[in-house]
Amino acid sequence: MSKTTLTRWINKENESKLGEIEIHVRKSKKIYPEKSIKYIEEHPDAYLVEIADKFNCSECAIRKSLKKLNEMFLRHVARSKRIFTILTT
């Protein structure tokens, strides 16, 4: 056991928080997949900057969200192709 762990335990005991459980609250999402898909369908030629302004977030967040949506879409397509091949054979 490290010295740091013992120090933290002692400090928590002094503050009478040793037995308490910390609850981590997840940050709410700004970019909901349904809303982003709808916006992109309505504005297919929109730049990342424009989409970021619409959702009040950074371009990087939009890029990550779109990448995640694309991966979800590709997994769905691959899964449906496998099911189709199983059903046709």
ABEGO torsion letter per residue (X at the ends): XBAAAAAAAAAAAAAGAAABBBBBBBBBBABBAAAAAAAAAABAABBAAAAAAAAGBBAAAAAAAAAAAAAAAAAAAAAAAAAAAAAAX
